[in-house]
Amino acid sequence: MSGNNRGRWPFLVSLGLHLGVLALLLTELPWPEPEVEESGREVIQARALEQDPVAERRRQEQAQREAERREAERREAERRAREKAEAEARRRAEEQRKAEEQRRAEEEARRKAEEAARREAEREAQRKAEEEARRRAEEQARREAEEEARREAERQAEQQRKAEEEARRKAERQAERERQAEEEARREAERRAEQERKAEEEERRKAEEARRQAEEERRQAELEAEQRRLEQQRQARMERERNRLIARIEAKVTRSWRPPEGAGRLSAVARVRLNREGRVLSVRVLESSGNPSFDSSLERAVLRASPLPVPDDDRLFESSFREFNMKFSPRDM
């Protein structure tokens, strides 16, 4: 049990004793029995009191004094019971305290005895440890002497073995040198033969490489010639297609153009921009005719002719028809 529990235990015992004694005293007190009056007397007294207010007041004061007397007796009985319970609790607590002091004294005596026994055991253990250490030191010295003698014998045997091993290695090195000389001569002969073989192989490889190179150059020249021929054909087709579409565009714009009067000798150049479907996105005069009416008429003509014919080939459209210049002159149309 901890110190806190030992401290609370006497208090709890004391409290229990107080409560028990108080309950015992309350049950033994002589409580006054209620007075029962006859109904006839009550009626007579009530009528008399109705006729005598002074007597009624005296009766009430007497009843009040009687009630106060009984309350005082009850309180006195409770006080005596409480004092008795407290005295009993103090007695029990004192007995508990003495018993606790006795227990603590016995516990201290037991602890001191155990401490003395422990110290004696430690002294005995120390003595045995010292004895064991001395014995081990002697045993260690003996083993070290034996180990030194064994190592000395092993050193001598090792020196003898090394001398024999050195003689054997010298003989083996001499034999190895002779074998290596023979092996080197053999490898040198093989190297020369390999060099000659590689030289012949290199000559054959170079001849084959030259042949393949010549064949590759010939095929490349043929391929490039074929590509040039195909490109020329494509360019010719694109040029014909471009000229055909330009002619169609000029024809369509001419049909939509209404040049002003007296524009026979005028000319202008406009920059036309199309989308992929041939619809005119913008018309801008690059080289003016000097006549605003003439310039405006050609812009209106291009816009009225939209959409204009465009090629199916994307490259031809991007190179020649996405944006192009168009010359306007009444003499040429």
C-alpha positions as CSV (number, residue, x, y, z in Angstrom):
1,M,0.0,0.0,0.0
2,S,1.4,3.5,-1.0
3,G,1.9,6.4,1.4
4,N,-1.2,8.2,0.1
5,N,-3.5,5.1,0.8
6,R,-2.0,4.7,4.3
7,G,-2.8,8.4,4.9
8,R,-6.4,8.2,3.8
9,W,-7.2,4.9,5.6
10,P,-7.5,6.3,9.2
11,F,-9.7,9.2,8.0
12,L,-12.1,6.8,6.2
13,V,-12.2,4.6,9.4
14,S,-12.9,7.6,11.6
15,L,-15.6,8.9,9.3
16,G,-17.4,5.5,9.2
17,L,-17.3,5.3,13.0
18,H,-18.8,8.8,13.4
19,L,-21.7,8.0,11.1
20,G,-22.3,4.6,12.8
21,V,-22.5,6.1,16.3
22,L,-24.7,9.0,15.2
23,A,-27.2,6.6,13.6
24,L,-27.2,4.4,16.7
25,L,-27.9,7.4,19.0
26,L,-30.7,8.7,16.8
27,T,-32.5,5.4,16.9
28,E,-32.3,5.2,20.7
29,L,-33.7,8.8,21.4
30,P,-37.2,9.0,23.1
31,W,-39.3,10.8,20.6
32,P,-42.5,12.3,22.1
33,E,-45.7,10.7,21.0
34,P,-48.2,13.1,19.3
35,E,-51.0,14.1,21.6
36,V,-54.4,12.9,20.5
37,E,-57.3,14.9,21.8
38,E,-60.8,13.9,21.9
39,S,-63.0,15.5,19.3
40,G,-65.5,16.8,21.8
41,R,-62.8,18.6,23.8
42,E,-61.5,20.2,20.7
43,V,-64.9,21.4,19.7
44,I,-65.5,22.9,23.2
45,Q,-62.0,24.5,23.3
46,A,-62.4,25.9,19.8
47,R,-65.7,27.5,20.8
48,A,-64.2,28.9,23.9
49,L,-61.2,30.2,22.0
50,E,-63.5,31.9,19.5
51,Q,-65.0,33.7,22.4
52,D,-61.5,34.5,24.1
53,P,-58.8,35.8,21.8
54,V,-56.3,36.2,24.7
55,A,-56.6,32.6,25.6
56,E,-56.0,31.6,22.0
57,R,-52.8,33.7,21.9
58,R,-51.6,32.2,25.1
59,R,-52.3,28.7,23.8
60,Q,-50.3,29.4,20.6
61,E,-47.4,30.9,22.7
62,Q,-47.4,27.8,24.9
63,A,-47.4,25.5,21.8
64,Q,-44.5,27.5,20.4
65,R,-42.5,27.2,23.6
66,E,-43.2,23.5,23.7
67,A,-42.0,23.1,20.1
68,E,-38.8,25.1,20.9
69,R,-38.2,22.9,24.0
70,R,-38.5,19.7,21.9
71,E,-36.2,21.2,19.2
72,A,-33.6,22.1,21.8
73,E,-33.8,18.6,23.3
74,R,-33.4,17.1,19.8
75,R,-30.4,19.3,19.1
76,E,-28.8,18.4,22.5
77,A,-29.3,14.7,21.7
78,E,-27.7,15.1,18.3
79,R,-24.8,17.0,19.9
80,R,-24.2,14.3,22.5
81,A,-24.4,11.6,19.8
82,R,-22.0,13.5,17.6
83,E,-19.5,14.0,20.4
84,K,-19.7,10.4,21.3
85,A,-19.2,9.3,17.7
86,E,-16.2,11.7,17.4
87,A,-14.7,10.4,20.6
88,E,-15.1,6.8,19.3
89,A,-13.6,7.8,16.0
90,R,-10.6,9.5,17.7
91,R,-10.1,6.4,19.8
92,R,-10.2,4.1,16.8
93,A,-7.9,6.5,14.8
94,E,-5.4,6.5,17.7
95,E,-5.5,2.7,17.8
96,Q,-5.0,2.7,14.0
97,R,-2.1,5.1,14.3
98,K,-0.4,3.0,17.0
99,A,-0.9,-0.1,14.9
100,E,0.6,1.7,11.9
101,E,3.6,2.9,13.9
102,Q,4.1,-0.7,15.1
103,R,3.9,-2.0,11.6
104,R,6.4,0.6,10.4
105,A,8.8,-0.2,13.2
106,E,8.6,-3.9,12.3
107,E,9.0,-3.0,8.6
108,E,12.1,-0.9,9.4
109,A,13.6,-3.7,11.4
110,R,13.0,-6.2,8.6
111,R,14.5,-3.8,6.1
112,K,17.6,-3.3,8.2
113,A,18.0,-7.0,8.6
114,E,17.6,-7.5,4.8
115,E,20.1,-4.7,4.2
116,A,22.6,-6.3,6.5
117,A,22.1,-9.6,4.8
118,R,22.5,-8.0,1.4
119,R,25.8,-6.2,2.4
120,E,27.1,-9.5,3.8
121,A,26.2,-11.3,0.5
122,E,27.9,-8.5,-1.4
123,R,31.1,-8.9,0.7
124,E,31.0,-12.6,0.1
125,A,30.4,-12.1,-3.7
126,Q,33.3,-9.6,-3.8
127,R,35.6,-12.0,-2.1
128,K,34.6,-14.8,-4.5
129,A,35.1,-12.4,-7.4
130,E,38.6,-11.5,-6.3
131,E,39.4,-15.1,-5.8
132,E,38.1,-16.0,-9.2
133,A,40.1,-13.1,-10.7
134,R,43.3,-14.3,-9.1
135,R,42.6,-17.8,-10.4
136,R,41.9,-16.6,-13.9
137,A,45.1,-14.4,-13.8
138,E,47.2,-17.4,-12.9
139,E,45.4,-19.5,-15.6
140,Q,45.9,-16.8,-18.1
141,A,49.7,-16.6,-17.3
142,R,50.0,-20.3,-17.7
143,R,48.1,-20.3,-21.0
144,E,50.2,-17.4,-22.3
145,A,53.4,-19.3,-21.5
146,E,52.1,-22.3,-23.3
147,E,51.0,-20.2,-26.2
148,E,54.4,-18.5,-26.5
149,A,56.1,-21.9,-26.6
150,R,53.7,-23.0,-29.2
151,R,54.2,-19.9,-31.3
152,E,58.0,-20.3,-31.1
153,A,57.7,-23.8,-32.4
154,E,55.4,-22.6,-35.1
155,R,57.8,-19.8,-36.1
156,Q,60.7,-22.2,-36.5
157,A,58.5,-24.6,-38.5
158,E,57.2,-21.7,-40.6
159,Q,60.8,-20.6,-41.3
160,Q,61.7,-24.1,-42.5
161,R,58.6,-24.2,-44.6
162,K,59.3,-20.8,-46.2
163,A,62.8,-21.9,-47.0
164,E,61.6,-25.0,-48.7
165,E,58.8,-23.0,-50.4
166,E,61.3,-20.4,-51.7
167,A,63.4,-23.1,-53.2
168,R,60.4,-24.6,-54.9
169,R,59.2,-21.2,-56.2
170,K,62.7,-20.5,-57.7
171,A,62.6,-23.8,-59.5
172,E,59.0,-23.0,-60.7
173,R,60.0,-19.5,-61.8
174,Q,62.8,-20.8,-63.8
175,A,60.6,-23.4,-65.5
176,E,57.9,-20.6,-66.0
177,R,60.5,-18.3,-67.7
178,E,61.4,-21.1,-70.0
179,R,57.8,-21.9,-70.7
180,Q,57.0,-18.2,-71.3
181,A,59.9,-17.9,-73.7
182,E,58.5,-20.8,-75.7
183,E,55.0,-19.4,-75.5
184,E,56.1,-15.9,-76.6
185,A,57.9,-17.4,-79.6
186,R,54.7,-19.3,-80.5
187,R,52.5,-16.2,-80.0
188,E,54.9,-14.1,-82.1
189,A,54.6,-16.6,-84.9
190,E,50.8,-16.6,-84.6
191,R,50.8,-12.7,-84.5
192,R,52.8,-12.6,-87.8
193,A,50.5,-15.1,-89.4
194,E,47.4,-13.1,-88.1
195,Q,48.8,-9.9,-89.4
196,E,49.4,-11.4,-92.8
197,R,45.8,-12.8,-92.8
198,K,44.4,-9.4,-91.7
199,A,46.3,-7.6,-94.4
200,E,44.9,-9.9,-97.0
201,E,41.4,-9.6,-95.5
202,E,41.8,-5.8,-95.4
203,E,42.7,-5.7,-99.1
204,R,39.7,-7.8,-99.9
205,R,37.5,-5.7,-97.8
206,K,38.8,-2.5,-99.4
207,A,38.2,-3.9,-102.8
208,E,34.7,-5.0,-101.9
209,E,34.0,-1.6,-100.3
210,A,35.2,0.2,-103.4
211,R,32.9,-2.0,-105.5
212,R,30.0,-1.3,-103.2
213,Q,30.8,2.4,-103.1
214,A,30.8,2.5,-106.9
215,E,27.6,0.6,-107.0
216,E,26.0,2.9,-104.4
217,E,27.2,6.0,-106.3
218,R,25.7,4.6,-109.5
219,R,22.4,3.8,-107.9
220,Q,22.4,7.2,-106.2
221,A,23.1,9.0,-109.5
222,E,20.3,7.0,-111.2
223,L,17.9,7.8,-108.3
224,E,18.8,11.5,-108.4
225,A,18.3,11.6,-112.2
226,E,15.0,9.9,-111.8
227,Q,14.0,12.3,-109.0
228,R,15.0,15.2,-111.2
229,R,13.0,13.9,-114.1
230,L,10.0,13.3,-111.9
231,E,10.4,16.8,-110.3
232,Q,10.7,18.3,-113.8
233,Q,7.5,16.5,-114.8
234,R,5.8,17.6,-111.7
235,Q,6.9,21.2,-112.1
236,A,5.8,21.2,-115.7
237,R,2.4,19.8,-114.6
238,M,2.1,22.4,-111.9
239,E,3.1,25.2,-114.3
240,R,0.5,24.1,-116.8
241,E,-2.1,23.9,-114.0
242,R,-1.0,27.3,-112.6
243,N,-1.3,28.9,-116.1
244,R,-4.6,27.2,-116.7
245,L,-6.0,28.5,-113.3
246,I,-4.5,32.0,-113.8
247,A,-6.3,32.1,-117.1
248,R,-9.6,31.0,-115.5
249,I,-9.1,33.6,-112.7
250,E,-8.4,36.4,-115.2
251,A,-11.4,35.3,-117.3
252,K,-13.7,35.2,-114.2
253,V,-12.5,38.6,-112.9
254,T,-12.8,40.1,-116.4
255,R,-16.4,39.1,-116.6
256,S,-17.0,40.9,-113.3
257,W,-15.0,44.0,-114.1
258,R,-16.6,47.2,-115.2
259,P,-13.8,49.7,-115.8
260,P,-14.7,53.4,-115.8
261,E,-14.9,55.4,-119.0
262,G,-11.6,56.6,-120.5
263,A,-9.6,53.9,-118.8
264,G,-8.2,52.5,-122.0
265,R,-4.6,53.3,-121.3
266,L,-4.6,52.8,-117.5
267,S,-3.2,49.8,-115.6
268,A,-2.8,48.7,-112.0
269,V,-1.4,45.8,-110.0
270,A,-3.4,44.3,-107.1
271,R,-2.4,41.8,-104.3
272,V,-5.1,39.2,-104.0
273,R,-5.3,36.9,-100.9
274,L,-7.5,33.7,-100.9
275,N,-8.4,30.9,-98.5
276,R,-8.2,27.2,-99.3
277,E,-11.7,27.2,-100.9
278,G,-10.8,30.1,-103.2
279,R,-12.8,32.8,-101.4
280,V,-11.3,36.2,-101.6
281,L,-10.0,37.3,-98.2
282,S,-8.6,40.7,-99.3
283,V,-7.7,42.8,-102.3
284,R,-5.0,45.5,-102.0
285,V,-3.7,47.8,-104.8
286,L,0.1,47.6,-104.9
287,E,0.7,49.7,-108.0
288,S,-2.0,52.3,-108.4
289,S,-3.2,53.5,-111.9
290,G,-3.4,57.1,-110.6
291,N,-7.2,56.9,-111.0
292,P,-9.1,56.1,-107.8
293,S,-12.2,55.1,-109.8
294,F,-10.1,52.7,-111.8
295,D,-8.5,51.2,-108.7
296,S,-11.8,50.8,-106.9
297,S,-13.4,49.1,-109.9
298,L,-10.7,46.4,-110.0
299,E,-11.1,45.7,-106.3
300,R,-14.9,45.3,-106.7
301,A,-14.3,43.1,-109.7
302,V,-12.1,40.7,-107.7
303,L,-14.6,40.6,-104.8
304,R,-17.6,40.0,-107.1
305,A,-15.7,37.1,-108.8
306,S,-15.2,35.2,-105.5
307,P,-14.8,32.3,-105.1
308,L,-12.0,32.0,-107.6
309,P,-10.7,28.6,-109.0
310,V,-7.8,27.1,-107.0
311,P,-5.7,24.0,-107.5
312,D,-6.2,20.7,-105.6
313,D,-2.5,20.4,-104.9
314,D,-1.7,22.1,-101.5
315,R,1.9,22.9,-102.4
316,L,0.8,24.6,-105.6
317,F,-1.9,26.6,-103.7
318,E,0.5,27.7,-101.1
319,S,3.2,28.7,-103.5
320,S,1.1,30.5,-106.2
321,F,-2.5,31.1,-105.1
322,R,-2.6,31.8,-101.4
323,E,-1.4,35.3,-102.3
324,F,-0.6,36.5,-105.8
325,N,-0.4,39.7,-107.8
326,M,-2.8,40.4,-110.6
327,K,-2.3,43.1,-113.3
328,F,-5.4,45.0,-114.6
329,S,-5.3,46.7,-118.0
330,P,-8.2,47.1,-120.4
331,R,-5.9,46.7,-123.4
332,D,-4.9,43.2,-122.2
333,M,-8.4,41.9,-121.3
